Amino acid sequence: MKRKLHKNFWRSEWACKCGCGFNAVDPELLAVDIDIREHFGERVTINSGCRCEKHNEAEGGADDSYHKKAQANDIEVENIRPRQVYEYLCKKYPNTYGIALYNTFVHVDIRLRRWRKIY
C-alpha cells in the first residue's frame, strides 16, 4: 500500500534503490524537502534517499553516511538549476545541515553542524 507523507510526497520516494525494503525518512528531512517544494513551487525528485549498508557501499557512500540513517537525500527540483537550490538552502539554513552541490543534483542532510561542499 502506498503511503502519502505529505500532499507532494510518497514514503516510497525515499526507499533504498536496491529493493531491500529499507524505507524511512527522518521527519526533519521531510520538513526540509517540503520547504524546498513550497519555496520553488516545483516537483522535488528524491534521487537517493535512505540506503542500506550494501547499497551505500555500492554507491561509494561514506561509512558514516547520513543516507544510512534516513537523514539525507539527493534531490533535483524540476525547472530549477541545482545551484539555485544549493544557494537557497545555504541562505535558509546558514548554520546547520550538510548541503552539497553536484552538477545535476543537491545533497541535503540534517547533521547538526554546518557542512558545505561543491563538487
DSSP file (Angstrom, degrees, kcal/mol; ACC not computed):
  #  RESIDUE AA STRUCTURE BP1 BP2  ACC     N-H-->O    O-->H-N    N-H-->O    O-->H-N    TCO  KAPPA ALPHA  PHI   PSI    X-CA   Y-CA   Z-CA
    1    1 A M              0   0    0      0, 0.0     2,-0.2     0, 0.0     0, 0.0   0.000 360.0 360.0 360.0 130.7    0.0    0.0    0.0
    2    2 A K        -     0   0    0      9,-0.0     2,-0.5     8,-0.0     8,-0.0  -0.541 360.0-154.4 -75.6 139.8    1.3    3.4   -1.0
    3    3 A R        -     0   0    0     -2,-0.2     8,-3.0     0, 0.0     2,-0.5  -0.969   4.4-145.8-122.5 124.4    1.6    5.9    1.9
    4    4 A K  E     -A   10   0A   0     -2,-0.5     6,-0.2     6,-0.2     3,-0.1  -0.739  14.8-178.7 -87.8 129.4    1.4    9.6    1.5
    5    5 A L  E    S-     0   0A   0      4,-2.2     2,-0.3    -2,-0.5     5,-0.2   0.678  74.8  -3.4 -96.5 -22.9    3.6   11.6    3.9
    6    6 A H  E >  S-A    9   0A   0      3,-1.6     3,-1.4    28,-0.0    -1,-0.4  -0.952  85.8 -91.0-160.8 162.4    2.6   15.0    2.5
    7    7 A K  T 3  S+     0   0    0     -2,-0.3     3,-0.0     1,-0.3    -3,-0.0   0.759 128.4  34.5 -57.3 -22.6    0.4   16.2   -0.3
    8    8 A N  T 3  S+     0   0    0      1,-0.1     2,-0.4    35,-0.0    -1,-0.3   0.399 113.1  64.1-111.0   2.1    3.5   16.2   -2.6
    9    9 A F  E <   -A    6   0A   0     -3,-1.4    -4,-2.2     3,-0.0    -3,-1.6  -0.986  55.1-158.9-137.3 136.4    5.5   13.2   -1.2
   10   10 A W  E >   -A    4   0A   0     -2,-0.4     3,-1.8    -6,-0.2     4,-0.3  -0.854  28.8-126.0-103.3 144.2    5.0    9.5   -1.0
   11   11 A R  G >  S+     0   0    0     -8,-3.0     3,-1.8    -2,-0.4     4,-0.3   0.860 107.0  67.2 -55.5 -37.1    7.0    7.5    1.5
   12   12 A S  G >  S+     0   0    0     -9,-0.3     3,-1.2     1,-0.3    -1,-0.3   0.680  81.2  77.7 -61.3 -18.0    8.3    5.2   -1.2
   13   13 A E  G <  S+     0   0    0     -3,-1.8    -1,-0.3     1,-0.3    -2,-0.2   0.757  96.3  46.0 -64.8 -23.4   10.3    8.1   -2.7
   14   14 A W  G <  S+     0   0    0     -3,-1.8    36,-2.1    -4,-0.3    10,-0.4   0.454  85.4 128.2 -96.4  -2.5   12.9    7.6    0.0
   15   15 A A  S <  S-     0   0    0     -3,-1.2    34,-0.4    -4,-0.3     8,-0.2  -0.177  73.2 -94.7 -59.7 145.0   13.2    3.8   -0.3
   16   16 A C    >   -     0   0    0      6,-2.9     3,-1.3     1,-0.1     5,-0.3  -0.382  31.8-135.1 -57.7 132.4   16.6    2.2   -0.8
   17   17 A K  T 3  S+     0   0    0     33,-0.3    -1,-0.1     1,-0.3    34,-0.1   0.575  95.8  72.2 -73.2  -9.7   17.1    1.8   -4.5
   18   18 A C  T 3  S-     0   0    0      1,-0.0    -1,-0.3    34,-0.0    -2,-0.1   0.632 105.9-119.7 -81.5 -11.1   18.4   -1.8   -4.2
   19   19 A G  S <  S+     0   0    0     -3,-1.3    -2,-0.1     3,-0.1    -1,-0.0   0.625  71.2 134.1  86.6  13.5   15.0   -3.1   -3.3
   20   20 A C  S    S-     0   0    0      2,-0.1     3,-0.1     1,-0.1    -3,-0.1   0.668  75.5-110.9 -71.9 -16.9   16.0   -4.4    0.2
   21   21 A G        +     0   0    0      1,-0.3     2,-0.5    -5,-0.3    -1,-0.1   0.280  69.6 141.2 103.7 -11.0   12.9   -2.9    1.8
   22   22 A F        +     0   0    0     -7,-0.0    -6,-2.9     1,-0.0    -1,-0.3  -0.543  20.8 161.2 -66.9 119.3   14.7   -0.2    3.9
   23   23 A N        +     0   0    0     -2,-0.5     2,-0.3    -8,-0.2    -8,-0.2  -0.789  11.6 124.1-149.4  95.7   12.3    2.7    3.6
   24   24 A A        -     0   0    0    -10,-0.4    26,-0.4    -2,-0.3     2,-0.3  -0.971  30.7-166.6-148.9 160.5   12.4    5.6    6.0
   25   25 A V        -     0   0    0     -2,-0.3    46,-0.2    24,-0.1    45,-0.1  -0.942  29.6-118.8-150.0 132.5   12.8    9.3    6.2
   26   26 A D     >  -     0   0    0     44,-2.6     4,-2.3    -2,-0.3     3,-0.4  -0.492  25.2-127.4 -66.5 136.0   13.6   11.5    9.2
   27   27 A P  H  > S+     0   0    0      0, 0.0     4,-2.0     0, 0.0    -1,-0.1   0.830 109.3  55.4 -57.0 -33.2   10.7   13.9    9.9
   28   28 A E  H  > S+     0   0    0      2,-0.2     4,-1.6     1,-0.2     5,-0.1   0.899 108.0  47.9 -67.6 -39.3   13.2   16.9    9.9
   29   29 A L  H  > S+     0   0    0     -3,-0.4     4,-2.4     2,-0.2    -1,-0.2   0.909 109.5  53.2 -66.3 -42.0   14.5   15.9    6.5
   30   30 A L  H  X S+     0   0    0     -4,-2.3     4,-2.6     1,-0.2    -2,-0.2   0.906 106.5  53.7 -57.7 -41.6   10.9   15.6    5.2
   31   31 A A  H  X S+     0   0    0     -4,-2.0     4,-2.3     1,-0.2    -1,-0.2   0.879 108.1  49.6 -62.0 -38.2   10.3   19.2    6.5
   32   32 A V  H  X S+     0   0    0     -4,-1.6     4,-2.4     2,-0.2    -2,-0.2   0.922 111.2  49.0 -66.0 -43.8   13.3   20.5    4.6
   33   33 A D  H  X S+     0   0    0     -4,-2.4     4,-2.3     2,-0.2    -2,-0.2   0.888 110.9  50.1 -63.8 -38.8   12.1   18.8    1.4
   34   34 A I  H  X S+     0   0    0     -4,-2.6     4,-2.8     2,-0.2     5,-0.2   0.917 109.1  52.6 -63.7 -42.7    8.6   20.2    1.9
   35   35 A D  H  X S+     0   0    0     -4,-2.3     4,-2.7     1,-0.2    -2,-0.2   0.920 109.5  48.6 -57.9 -44.8   10.2   23.7    2.4
   36   36 A I  H  X S+     0   0    0     -4,-2.4     4,-2.4     2,-0.2     5,-0.3   0.931 112.1  49.0 -61.2 -46.1   12.1   23.3   -0.9
   37   37 A R  H  X>S+     0   0    0     -4,-2.3     4,-1.9     1,-0.2     5,-0.5   0.912 115.1  43.8 -59.9 -44.8    8.9   22.2   -2.7
   38   38 A E  H  <5S+     0   0    0     -4,-2.8    -1,-0.2     2,-0.2    -2,-0.2   0.869 113.2  51.4 -72.2 -36.2    6.9   25.1   -1.3
   39   39 A H  H  <5S+     0   0    0     -4,-2.7    -2,-0.2    -5,-0.2    -1,-0.2   0.948 122.3  29.3 -65.6 -48.6    9.6   27.7   -1.9
   40   40 A F  H  <5S-     0   0    0     -4,-2.4    -2,-0.2    -5,-0.2    -1,-0.2   0.694  93.1-139.4 -87.6 -19.6   10.2   26.8   -5.6
   41   41 A G  T  <5 +     0   0    0     -4,-1.9     2,-0.3    -5,-0.3    -3,-0.2   0.785  65.5 111.9  65.8  26.7    6.7   25.6   -6.3
   42   42 A E  S   <S-     0   0    0     -5,-0.5    -1,-0.3    -6,-0.3    -2,-0.2  -0.893  77.7 -83.9-130.6 159.0    8.1   22.8   -8.4
   43   43 A R        -     0   0    0     -2,-0.3    35,-2.7    -3,-0.1     2,-0.5  -0.364  37.1-146.9 -62.6 135.0    8.3   19.0   -8.1
   44   44 A V  E     -B   77   0B   0     33,-0.2     2,-0.5   -36,-0.2    33,-0.2  -0.933   9.7-156.8-105.2 124.4   11.1   17.7   -5.9
   45   45 A T  E     -B   76   0B   0     31,-3.1    31,-1.8    -2,-0.5     2,-1.0  -0.897   9.0-144.5-103.9 126.7   12.6   14.3   -7.1
   46   46 A I  E     +B   75   0B   0     -2,-0.5    29,-0.2    29,-0.2     3,-0.2  -0.796  20.7 177.2 -88.8 102.7   14.4   12.2   -4.5
   47   47 A N  E    S+     0   0B   0     27,-2.5     2,-0.3    -2,-1.0    -1,-0.2   0.866  75.1   8.7 -74.2 -36.7   17.2   10.6   -6.5
   48   48 A S  E    S+B   74   0B   0     26,-1.3    26,-2.2    -3,-0.1    -1,-0.3  -0.920  71.3 158.8-149.0 117.1   18.6    8.8   -3.5
   49   49 A G        -     0   0    0    -34,-0.4   -34,-0.2     1,-0.4    21,-0.1   0.380  60.3  -0.2-105.1-120.1   17.0    8.7    0.0
   50   50 A C        -     0   0    0    -36,-2.1    -1,-0.4   -26,-0.4     2,-0.4  -0.405  66.7-161.7 -73.8 152.5   17.8    6.1    2.6
   51   51 A R        -     0   0    0     16,-1.5    19,-0.2   -35,-0.2     2,-0.1  -0.997  14.4-132.0-135.9 137.4   20.4    3.4    1.8
   52   52 A C     >  -     0   0    0     -2,-0.4     4,-2.7   -30,-0.1     5,-0.2  -0.346  41.3 -98.5 -73.5 168.6   21.1    0.1    3.4
   53   53 A E  H  > S+     0   0    0      1,-0.2     4,-2.1     2,-0.2     5,-0.2   0.914 123.2  48.5 -55.8 -46.9   24.8   -0.7    4.2
   54   54 A K  H  > S+     0   0    0      1,-0.2     4,-2.0     2,-0.2    -1,-0.2   0.915 113.8  44.9 -64.4 -45.0   25.3   -2.7    1.0
   55   55 A H  H  > S+     0   0    0      2,-0.2     4,-1.9     1,-0.2    -1,-0.2   0.888 110.9  54.2 -68.7 -38.2   23.7   -0.1   -1.3
   56   56 A N  H  <>S+     0   0    0     -4,-2.7     5,-3.0     1,-0.2     4,-0.5   0.911 109.4  48.5 -60.9 -41.5   25.6    2.7    0.3
   57   57 A E  H ><5S+     0   0    0     -4,-2.1     3,-1.1    -5,-0.2    -1,-0.2   0.911 109.5  52.0 -64.2 -42.4   28.8    0.9   -0.3
   58   58 A A  H 3<5S+     0   0    0     -4,-2.0    -1,-0.2     1,-0.3    -2,-0.2   0.821 109.2  50.9 -63.6 -31.2   27.9    0.2   -3.9
   59   59 A E  T 3<5S-     0   0    0     -4,-1.9    -1,-0.3    -5,-0.1    -2,-0.2   0.539 117.0-114.5 -81.8  -7.7   27.2    4.0   -4.3
   60   60 A G  T < 5 +     0   0    0     -3,-1.1    -3,-0.2    -4,-0.5    -2,-0.1   0.732  58.6 166.0  78.8  22.3   30.6    4.8   -2.9
   61   61 A G      < -     0   0    0     -5,-3.0    -1,-0.2    -6,-0.2     4,-0.0  -0.279  42.1 -92.3 -71.2 157.5   29.0    6.5    0.2
   62   62 A A    >   -     0   0    0      1,-0.1     3,-1.8     2,-0.1    -1,-0.1  -0.293  31.0-117.0 -65.8 151.5   30.9    7.4    3.3
   63   63 A D  T 3  S+     0   0    0      1,-0.3    -1,-0.1    -6,-0.0    -2,-0.1   0.857 119.1  41.8 -57.1 -35.9   31.0    4.8    6.2
   64   64 A D  T 3  S+     0   0    0      3,-0.0    -1,-0.3     4,-0.0    -2,-0.1  -0.026  87.7 161.7-102.1  30.2   29.1    7.3    8.4
   65   65 A S    X   -     0   0    0     -3,-1.8     3,-0.7     1,-0.2     4,-0.3  -0.183  42.8-141.4 -55.2 135.8   26.7    8.4    5.6
   66   66 A Y  G > >S+     0   0    0      1,-0.2     5,-2.8     2,-0.2     3,-0.9   0.697  99.4  72.4 -70.3 -19.4   23.5   10.1    6.7
   67   67 A H  G > 5S+     0   0    0      1,-0.2     3,-1.5     4,-0.2   -16,-1.5   0.880  91.2  57.5 -59.8 -37.2   21.7    8.2    4.0
   68   68 A K  G < 5S+     0   0    0     -3,-0.7    -1,-0.2     1,-0.3    -2,-0.2   0.690 108.0  46.8 -69.2 -17.3   22.1    5.1    6.1
   69   69 A K  G < 5S-     0   0    0     -3,-0.9    -1,-0.3    -4,-0.3    -2,-0.2   0.275 115.8-113.8-103.6   8.4   20.3    6.8    9.0
   70   70 A A  T < 5S+     0   0    0     -3,-1.5   -44,-2.6   -19,-0.2    -3,-0.2   0.822  89.4 114.2  60.2  32.7   17.5    8.1    6.7
   71   71 A Q      < +     0   0    0     -5,-2.8    39,-1.9   -46,-0.2     2,-0.3   0.102  63.9  54.4-118.8  20.1   18.7   11.6    7.4
   72   72 A A  E     + C   0 109B   0     -6,-0.4     2,-0.3    37,-0.2    37,-0.2  -0.995  52.3 176.9-149.3 151.5   19.9   12.5    3.8
   73   73 A N  E     - C   0 108B   0     35,-2.4    35,-2.8    -2,-0.3     2,-0.5  -0.988  25.5-134.0-150.8 156.8   18.7   12.7    0.3
   74   74 A D  E     -BC  48 107B   0    -26,-2.2   -27,-2.5    -2,-0.3   -26,-1.3  -0.953  38.7-174.7-108.7 126.0   19.9   13.7   -3.1
   75   75 A I  E     -BC  46 106B   0     31,-3.0    31,-2.3    -2,-0.5     2,-0.4  -0.836  26.7-160.7-128.2 157.5   17.4   15.8   -4.9
   76   76 A E  E     -B   45   0B   0    -31,-1.8   -31,-3.1    -2,-0.3     2,-0.5  -0.978  15.7-147.8-126.9 144.6   16.5   17.5   -8.1
   77   77 A V  E >   -B   44   0B   0      3,-0.5     3,-2.1    -2,-0.4   -33,-0.2  -0.969  29.2-112.3-115.5 122.1   13.9   20.3   -8.4
   78   78 A E  T 3  S+     0   0    0    -35,-2.7     3,-0.1    -2,-0.5    -2,-0.0  -0.225  95.9   0.7 -55.8 133.1   12.1   20.4  -11.7
   79   79 A N  T 3  S+     0   0    0      1,-0.2     2,-0.4   -37,-0.1    -1,-0.3   0.553 110.5 104.7  66.5  10.5   12.9   23.5  -13.8
   80   80 A I  S <  S-     0   0    0     -3,-2.1    -3,-0.5     3,-0.0    -1,-0.2  -0.981  72.9-121.8-124.4 131.3   15.3   24.8  -11.2
   81   81 A R    >>  -     0   0    0     -2,-0.4     4,-1.5     1,-0.1     3,-0.9  -0.441  23.3-122.0 -68.5 142.2   19.1   24.7  -11.6
   82   82 A P  H 3> S+     0   0    0      0, 0.0     4,-2.9     0, 0.0     5,-0.2   0.858 111.9  59.9 -53.5 -37.4   20.9   22.8   -8.8
   83   83 A R  H 3> S+     0   0    0      1,-0.2     4,-2.8     2,-0.2     5,-0.2   0.887 102.6  52.3 -60.3 -37.9   22.9   25.9   -8.0
   84   84 A Q  H <> S+     0   0    0     -3,-0.9     4,-2.2     2,-0.2    -1,-0.2   0.902 111.1  46.9 -64.0 -40.4   19.7   27.8   -7.2
   85   85 A V  H  X S+     0   0    0     -4,-1.5     4,-2.6     2,-0.2    -2,-0.2   0.936 112.9  49.4 -65.3 -46.9   18.6   25.1   -4.8
   86   86 A Y  H  X S+     0   0    0     -4,-2.9     4,-2.5     1,-0.2    -2,-0.2   0.933 112.1  47.6 -57.3 -49.5   22.0   25.0   -3.2
   87   87 A E  H  X S+     0   0    0     -4,-2.8     4,-1.9     1,-0.2    -1,-0.2   0.889 111.2  51.2 -63.5 -39.7   22.1   28.8   -2.7
   88   88 A Y  H  X S+     0   0    0     -4,-2.2     4,-2.8    -5,-0.2     5,-0.2   0.948 112.3  46.1 -60.8 -48.2   18.6   28.8   -1.3
   89   89 A L  H  X S+     0   0    0     -4,-2.6     4,-2.7     1,-0.2    -2,-0.2   0.898 110.7  52.4 -63.9 -40.9   19.4   26.1    1.2
   90   90 A C  H  < S+     0   0    0     -4,-2.5    -1,-0.2    -5,-0.2    -2,-0.2   0.881 114.8  42.9 -62.5 -37.5   22.7   27.8    2.3
   91   91 A K  H  < S+     0   0    0     -4,-1.9    -2,-0.2    -5,-0.2    -1,-0.2   0.902 116.7  46.0 -73.8 -42.0   20.8   31.0    2.9
   92   92 A K  H  < S+     0   0    0     -4,-2.8    -2,-0.2     1,-0.3    -3,-0.2   0.861 126.4  28.8 -70.1 -36.6   17.8   29.4    4.6
   93   93 A Y  S >< S+     0   0    0     -4,-2.7     3,-0.8    -5,-0.2    -1,-0.3  -0.592  73.0 159.1-123.9  67.9   20.0   27.2    6.9
   94   94 A P  T 3  S+     0   0    0      0, 0.0    -1,-0.1     0, 0.0    -2,-0.1   0.727  73.8  34.8 -69.0 -23.0   23.2   29.1    7.3
   95   95 A N  T 3  S+     0   0    0     18,-0.1    19,-0.4    19,-0.0     2,-0.3   0.302 116.2  37.7-117.7   9.1   24.5   27.4   10.5
   96   96 A T  S <  S+     0   0    0     -3,-0.8    19,-0.2    17,-0.2    18,-0.2  -0.910  76.7  47.9-150.1 173.4   23.4   23.8   10.2
   97   97 A Y  S    S-     0   0    0     14,-1.6    18,-2.1    -2,-0.3     2,-0.5   0.376  71.5 -92.3  73.2 155.9   22.8   20.9    7.9
   98   98 A G  E     +De 109 115B   0     11,-2.0    11,-2.5    16,-0.2     2,-0.4  -0.913  44.5 176.5-101.8 125.9   25.0   19.3    5.2
   99   99 A I  E     +De 108 116B   0     16,-2.5    18,-1.5    -2,-0.5     2,-0.4  -0.991   2.9 178.9-136.0 124.9   24.5   20.7    1.7
  100  100 A A  E     -De 107 117B   0      7,-2.1     7,-2.6    -2,-0.4     2,-0.5  -0.986  18.5-142.7-131.2 138.4   26.5   19.7   -1.3
  101  101 A L  E     +De 106 118B   0     16,-2.6    18,-3.1    -2,-0.4     2,-0.2  -0.871  21.6 175.0-101.7 125.2   26.2   20.9   -4.9
  102  102 A Y        -     0   0    0      3,-2.5   -19,-0.0    -2,-0.5    15,-0.0  -0.684  47.1 -97.0-113.9 173.7   26.7   18.4   -7.7
  103  103 A N  S    S+     0   0    0     -2,-0.2   -20,-0.2     1,-0.2     3,-0.1   0.881 118.8  16.7 -60.1 -39.3   26.2   19.1  -11.5
  104  104 A T  S    S+     0   0    0    -22,-0.1     2,-0.3     1,-0.1    -1,-0.2   0.458 128.0  20.9-118.0  -2.4   22.7   17.6  -11.6
  105  105 A F        -     0   0    0    -29,-0.1    -3,-2.5   -24,-0.0     2,-0.4  -0.950  63.2-120.4-155.9 173.2   21.5   17.4   -8.0
  106  106 A V  E     -CD  75 101B   0    -31,-2.3   -31,-3.0    -2,-0.3     2,-0.4  -0.986  19.1-142.7-123.9 133.7   21.9   18.7   -4.5
  107  107 A H  E     -CD  74 100B   0     -7,-2.6    -7,-2.1    -2,-0.4     2,-0.4  -0.811  21.1-175.7 -92.0 134.1   22.7   16.6   -1.4
  108  108 A V  E     +CD  73  99B   0    -35,-2.8   -35,-2.4    -2,-0.4     2,-0.3  -0.998   7.2 168.9-131.4 129.0   20.9   17.6    1.8
  109  109 A D  E     -CD  72  98B   0    -11,-2.5   -11,-2.0    -2,-0.4   -37,-0.2  -0.960  34.6-130.4-135.1 160.4   21.4   16.0    5.2
  110  110 A I        +     0   0    0    -39,-1.9   -38,-0.1    -2,-0.3   -13,-0.1  -0.084  46.9 150.7-104.9  35.2   20.3   17.1    8.6
  111  111 A R        -     0   0    0    -40,-0.1   -14,-1.6     1,-0.1     4,-0.1  -0.243  53.2-121.1 -57.9 157.0   23.5   16.9   10.6
  112  112 A L  S    S+     0   0    0    -16,-0.2     2,-0.2   -15,-0.1    -1,-0.1   0.802  89.9  62.8 -75.9 -29.8   23.6   19.4   13.4
  113  113 A R  S    S-     0   0    0    -17,-0.2     2,-0.3     1,-0.1   -17,-0.2  -0.597  93.8 -97.6 -98.0 160.7   26.7   21.2   12.3
  114  114 A R        +     0   0    0    -19,-0.4     2,-0.3    -2,-0.2   -16,-0.2  -0.568  44.6 168.6 -76.4 132.2   27.2   23.2    9.1
  115  115 A W  E     +e   98   0B   0    -18,-2.1   -16,-2.5    -2,-0.3     2,-0.4  -0.968   5.9 179.7-144.9 129.6   28.9   21.4    6.2
  116  116 A R  E     +e   99   0B   0     -2,-0.3     2,-0.3   -18,-0.2   -16,-0.2  -0.973   3.8 169.4-131.7 145.8   29.1   22.7    2.6
  117  117 A K  E     -e  100   0B   0    -18,-1.5   -16,-2.6    -2,-0.4     2,-0.5  -0.973  18.3-159.7-155.3 139.3   30.7   21.2   -0.5
  118  118 A I  E      e  101   0B   0     -2,-0.3   -16,-0.2   -18,-0.2   -18,-0.0  -0.990 360.0 360.0-119.9 123.2   30.7   22.0   -4.2
  119  119 A Y              0   0    0    -18,-3.1   -17,-0.2    -2,-0.5   -16,-0.1   0.399 360.0 360.0 -99.4 360.0   31.7   19.1   -6.5
